[in-house]
């Protein structure tokens, strides 16, 4: 199965990626920095830059059988001020909305 993962370079993502790879899945990681992602995840994981926008996300989804959404502002480090809480929520909601939109517009994988 080909799986699109957001947040693959985060705490949980870095633990999940090797498990999925061992189970034989092909992975596509939606990432902010492709260079950083390759260094953390290895060359076997395909990367798609978040900066490629809705079109890049839609193309990645069209080649995927499943989506794991782990992306969001890191919860560790720093005080949970009102502004930080807002950033934590918004970082998750915005990407989830982008994913929902792109999934609804994407063709089923062939």
N, C-alpha and C positions, 0 to 999 in steps of 0.2 A: 504494500500500500504506500502511496505517496502522501506525506503529511506536511501541511504548511503549519509552521510554528511561529507565533509572535512571542517575543520575550525569551528566545532561545538562549541568549547570552546572560540571562538573569540567574538568580540563585536556583530556582526550580528548573528552569530550562536547561541549565548546564548539567543537571542530574538526569533529566529526562532524555536528552539527545542520545547519550551513549546506550541507554536501555533500548530505545527505539531502533537504533542502528544495529545492535546485537540481534534484535528480533527480525532483522532483514528489511526494515522499512526504509524507503528513500525519503529524505527530508529536504524541505525548502524552508529557509529561515528568512522572515521579514525582519530586516535589521536597519539600524541607523548608520552603522559603519561596517561596510563589508570587510574591510581589512581587519578590524578588531574581531569581527565574528569568525573569520577564517582562522585567526590565531587561537581563538578560544574553542572553536567547534571542530576544526579540522577541514581539510579540503574535500572530504566526502559529502559534506553538507552544502547544498546549493544555497546561495544567498541572493536575496532580492532587496535592493536598497529601498527603504521607506521613501526616500526622495524621488523614486520613480513614479510616485503618485498613484492615483486611482487606476490608471491604465496598467502599470506594472503589477499592482495588487490583483487586478482582475485576471491578468494573464497567468499569474502564479496560481490563483484559485482554479482556473480552468484546467490546470494540470494536476490538481490535488484531489485526493479522495476524502480527506479529512482535514479539520482545522483544530489546532490547539492554541487558544488565546491566553498567553501568560503575560503579555506586555503591560507595562505601567510604570509610573515613577516608583523608584525603590522606596520601600517602606522603612527600611533601617536607616539610622543616622539622622540626626536632627530632631528638634522638638516638633511635636504635632500642633503647630499653631493653626489658627483658622485658615491662613493662606496655604499652608502646607497640606492641610486636609483637603482643601479645595483642589489643589494641584494633583493630589493622589487620586481623587475621584475623577476629575476631568481627564487625566491621562488614560484612565481605563475606559471611560465612557466614550470619549472621542474615537479611539481606535476601534472599539466594538461597533460603533455606528458606521465607521468606514467599512469594516468587515461585512456587516449586514448588507449595506448598500452594494458592495462589490459582489457578494454572493448572489444577491437577487438579480444582478445584471450578467453574471458569468454563465457561460455555457457549461453543461456538465462535462466532466473530464471524459476524454475518449478512451 
